[in-house]
Every structure is written in structure tokens, then in C-alpha cells.
Amino acid sequence: MIRHTVVVTAMVIGFLVGRADAASPQETIAGAARKVVKIHGAGGVRGLEAYQTGILVSPAGHIITVMSTVLDADELTCVLDDGRRYRATMLGVDPSRELAVLSIEAEELPAFTLAASDRVPAGTRIFALSNLFGVAVGDERVSAQHGVVSAIVPLEARRGSYEVPYRGDVYILDCTTNNPGSPGGAVVDWRGRLVGMLGKELRSSGSGIWLNYAIPSESLAEGYAAITSGTASSAAATPAGEPMRAGFDPATLGLVLVPDLLDRTPPFIETVAAESPAARAGLRPDDLVIAVGGRAVASRAALQQALSALAAGDVVRLSVVRSGAIVECELGPRPASGRNR
């Protein structure tokens, strides 16, 4: 324990060398943590946690986070640093960055300034703040980890059996940051300036090792601007109190999805019926459906609900992930009815 204390002290001293007027690490962490929220939604089984992290980027209650199955819930709850709880609504998603923007009804909140600033160089000391493993409850503060940006490289990674669509540069970190609950966490420099956001749990496509990485703030700013301006895909939220419609069976369009083994099974395509609208649109087995007409879907049930929300005759447009890229497919008009499961 004594040796451990000496090492930590040495790290802190080195962290502040030449910065006599800087805030202490504790002050930097406290200031940044007030702008980080705990998100609770769908999930609850191993590999599909029902919690993650978000970052306040507007005093009016805009929160950026990672697009995931956690957000595929009838009700999303955001808990602030001081313990206040809010129901959140989805403003939209950017599938290419797997970025989502939530909104809560609040004012004058502490928030990061999200701007397309210059990237920090390798060797920059950082703090990563997130609700890893869901240990923070109520007004308990999110966890903070100290580390260094080891490298800046293009992301080439996979989650399960498919490659992720994001192909931009990421910060590779020298500490174990990308844990369950960490996606959407804030990465700040010694001044408390937001420099990135922690991503999902991913493995390197080349080596198969788990990655500890963050998406740079410049990419976050671009995605946030696209979502709030309406130029990125938007996700329509179900108004409070409105019943969910019966799901439309994708088999009517020629799509057979993987078996629904979990409550939130991702909508992977298992087979495509010959001479069907799906076949003519070029859909293939192993494609992962991520959006219907710009509305994000993260499960079989969400896909069926999104299809049912279309009026008969509306053009069905699906966004799928294939070999790490997003492919847009148009299946023609939606039939008047579909078999419900």
C-alpha cells in the first residue's frame, strides 16, 4: 500500500510539473464529473448491460452518448452528478459514428463546450470519467481513471462477428477504460477540456485484443451538428403514454432474422427469400439492420415496430452494416399488412 501511494503521488506531481496555476487533479475531476450523466435503459443480461454513460454538451440538456441497445427502451433515465433524475428522449443518431443525442427537460446545467478543436497529441495525459460496471448510483460520482494517449490511429475493430462502421481516427489509451457501462464516458485533459468520448467494447480486427480508445471531440462535434441540424438520421421517439404498435413481420419483405434468443436480440439477417423485395434490394445474410428510414433500431422488436410505423405504400429504406460499411437499401412500398409474431 505504501509503494502504491508513492507511485500515485509521483504521477500527480509529474502531471502538474510546470503548471503551478493549474487546478489540482481532484478539482479537474470534480468539475468534469458534474457534466457526466448515468444512463439507464434496456438490457439486463450479460453482454447487454442496461446502463452506460453520457456527456452533457448543452446547458439546455443535450447529452451525447454511444448508440447502443441500452437506448432501445420505452423509457430512458438520466441521473446527474447531484442525483437528480430525468426522463430522456432521443433527438437523433448518426449511424456512421454510432453517436446518439438525448435530451432532458432541464436548464442551466453544467456542460462541456463541444467544438471541432485540434486533436491532442500522443503523450497527452488524460482523465477518463464513466460509470464503469454501473457502480455509481444516485448522487455517487462516476469513476475516474488517469492515463495517457498512447497513439492516434484509424479504428479497425469488430464487435462480435461484424466490423464496426466507424472508420475515423481514435485515441488509443494506456489504461483499461472501455468496460461495461463506460461507453459514452468523457475523456478530458489536465485542464478539464473535453477531448473525446469512450466508445463501445471492441476487439481489434487484426490482433483480436480488446481496445481502450476514445473518439476525438472533433468527430463528436461533427456528428452532433449533423443530428441537431437534421442532416443525420433521426430516431423518432414514442411519445409518453402512447401504446406501442404491433410489430410488422420482416418476413413479409423476404427477411428472416436470427432467432429471438434475448429480449434485445440485434436484428441480424439470417436468410433472404429469393425473388423477394429484400433480395431485389440487394440485402444479404449476416447484414445487421441499424435503421429504418433513418430511425435507429437496435433489436428485432425495434425493427418490427419501425416497420409498423410506416404507412402502407411508404417506401421501405433500410440501413445495414456490411463488412464494416453502412449500406443503404430500398425495398419498395410497404405491404398493407404483415404477419405478426
N, C-alpha and C positions, 0 to 999 in steps of 0.2 A: 504493500500500500504506500509506503514512503517513496519507493522508487517511482511508482506511478504518479504520485503528486509532483515529484521533481520534474518528470517529463512534461506533464501538462503545464506546469509553471514555465518551463523553458519555452514551450510552444507559444504561450501567451506573450512572453517577453519578446520573442522573436517576431511575433505578429505585429507588435506595436513599435518596433525599432524605427526611429526617425519620424514617429508620428506622435509627438508629445501632446498635441492638441486634439488627438483623436478620442472618440468615445471608447470606453472600455468594451471588451467583448461582451460582457454581461449586458451593458446598455444597448449595444448594437443588436443583440439577440432579442432583448425585450421589445425594442422599437419595431423590429421586423415581425416578431410574433404577433403583434397586435393587428397585423394586416394579413394574417393567415387564418383560414377557417377550416373547420372539420365538417366534412360532408358525409351524410348517411343516406343510403338509398337501398337499391335492390342487391340481392346476393345472400350471403349467409352460409355458403358451403366452401370447403377447401378449394382454393384456386379461383373462387368468385366471391371475394370479400364484399361486405355490404358497406364499406367505408373507404374514403380516400380524402384527399386534401385539396384545398382551393386557395386562390390568391385574390385578395381584393385589389381591383385596379381602378375603382371609381368611388368617390365619396357617396354616390347615389346607390351603391350596392351591386355593381357589376363584379362578377367573380369569374376568373378564368381557371380552367381545370382540364384534366385529360378526359377525352371521350372514352367511355367505358360502360360495361354492363351495370355499374353502380347507378348510373344516371337513368337507366331504363326502369324507372319506378313510378308508381302512381303519385307518390309524394316524396319529395326530396327535402331533407332538413339540413340547414347550415347552422353550425354553432360557432359563435365568435369567440375571441380570446377571453372576453369577460363573462362568457357563459350564456349570453343572450342567444335565443334560438329563433330561427326564421324559416318559413317555408319558401323554397326557391322554385322559380320557373325557368325553363330553358329558353334562352334567346336565340340560340343557333349553334351550329357546329361547322367546323372546317375539316372535312374528311381527310384532305391531303396532309394535314398536320396532326390529325386526331386531337383537335383542340375544341373545347366546348366553352360557351359563355352562359353563365347562370345570372339570375337577377333576384335580389331580395328587396322587400319594401323597407328601406331604411335611408337615413340621411346623415350627412356629416360624419361618415365613417373614416377611420384612418385607412389610407390606400397608397399603394405603390404608384409611382408615375411610370406608365408603360410607354416607352418611346423606342424608336429604332436607333438605339445608341451603338457606339462602336463596341465590338467584341472585346472581352478582356483576354489578355494573352495567357498562354500556358505558364504555369507557375503562380498564377493569382491565388491568393488564399481566400477561401470562401466559407460561409456557413450555410448548411442545408437545413431547412426547417420543414417538418412534416409530421403528420400523425401516424408514424410508422407503427404497425401492428395494432393500431387503434387504442393505444394506451392512454391517450388524453380523453377525459370525459368531462363534460360541463365546462367549468371555467379553468380546468387544468391546462397548462401551457403545452403547446406542441413540442416535440423533441427537437433538439438542435445538435448537429454534427459539424465538426470542424474538419476541413480538408483543403485540398489544392486541386486546381485544374491541371490535370496531367497532360492532356492533349486536346486538339480540336480536329475532329475527323468526320467524314461523311458517315451517316448511320447506315449500316448494313446489318440488319438484325431480323430475327424471326420470333414469333410468339406462337408456341405450339407447332403446328405443321405449315403455317403460312408466313410469308415475309411481310413486314410492316410497310405501309405505303410511303412513310416519310423518308425522303432521301436527302434532306438538308444536312448541314454540319451540326454536330453536337459537341458539348464539352464532356470529355471523359474525366471522371473524378476519382481521386485516390482513396475514397472512403466508401463503405458499403451503404449507399443511400437508397437504392431502388428496391425497397422492401414492400410487402403488403401494407396498404394504407398510405404509402409515400407518394404515389402518382399525383401530380398537381401541386407538390410542395415547392416552396420558394427557395431559390439559391441566391444569396446576397454576398456582396463583397464586404471588406472591412468597414466601409462607410455606411453599410446598410442599404446600398443601392441594389435593386433587383437586376440580376444579370442572367437569370434563366429559370426554368421550371423543370422539376423532376418528371421523368417520363415513366412509362409502364415497365413492368418486369420483363426484360428481353434477354435473349441469348444472341451472341454474335453468330452471324451466318457462317463465317469462316472457321472460327475456333470452337464454337459451341459454349463458350464461357458466359456466365452471367455478366451483364453490363451495368455499370454505375455511371449514369450520364444525365445531362440536363439539356433541354432545348434552349438555345440562346434567346435573349429578350427581343432581339430584332425580328426573329421569326414569329414570336408571340405577338408583337405589335402589328405585324402584317396580317396575321390571322384574325386578331381581334378587330382590326379596322374593317376587314372583309366581312366579318359576321355582322357587326353593328351597322354597316352601310348597306347590308342586304345583298352584297355581291358574292357571298359564300352561301353554302347550303344552309337552310334554316330548318329548325326542328319545331314543329308545331306542338305545343303542349296541350294536354287535355284540360279544359277549364275545371276549376274546383267544383265538385258536385255533379259534373256531367258523367253519366254512365259510359263505360267503355262499350264500343260496338262489338258485335260478334265478329270473329275473325274470318277473313276470306281465305279459302284454301288455295295456296300457290299451285297445287296440282292441276287446277283448272287451266293454268297458263303453261303447264308442262314441266313444272318444277317439283322435284321430290327432294325434300330437305333431309338432313341427317336426323336420326331418331331423337325425340324429345326426352332425353335421359335426365335432364335437370330442369328446374323451374326457369332458368335463363339460358337455355342452350343456344349458342350462337347459330345464326341462320346460314350454315354451310349447305351448298347444293350437293346432294348425293348423286342424283341422276337427272338427265334431261330427256323428256319424251321426244321421240322422233316426230318430225313434221308438226311440232307444236310451236306456239308463239315464242316460247323460250329458246327453242332450237333455231328458229329463223333469226332471232336476235343475236345469236352467237354465244349464248350462255353455255358454260361448261361445268362438268363435275369438279368439285373442290373450290369453285368460286365462293367467296364469302360476301353475302349481301350486306352492305353497310348503310344504304339509304334508298328510300322510295320517293321519287320526285323531290329530292332534296331534304326529305325528312329522315333523320338518323334513325336506324334500327339496330339494336344490339342483341336481339333474341328472336327465336321463331315466333313467339307471341307478338312481339312488336312489329314484325314483318306482316303478319296476318292483319293486325289492327290498322297498319298504314295502308294496306291494300283495300281494306273495307272502307276506309275513309274516302277513297276515290269514288266519284260518281260513275255509274255505268256509262261507258263510252269514253271516259277520260283516258288519255294515253298513259300507259304504264311505263315509267322510266326507272330503271334500277341502276344503282352504283355498286359495283362489286370490286373486291380486291383480288387480283390475279397476278401471281408471280411478283408480288411487291409493288404493283402499279394499280391505279384506280381506273377501271374501265366502265364507260357509260353504255348502257344497253336499252334500246327502246323496243317494247314488246307489242305495241299497237294498243287498240282500245280495250279497256277492261270489260269482261263479260258482265251481263246484268246480275248474275249470281254465281256463287262458288260453293262447293261443298264445304261445310264447316266441320272441324274436327274437335 
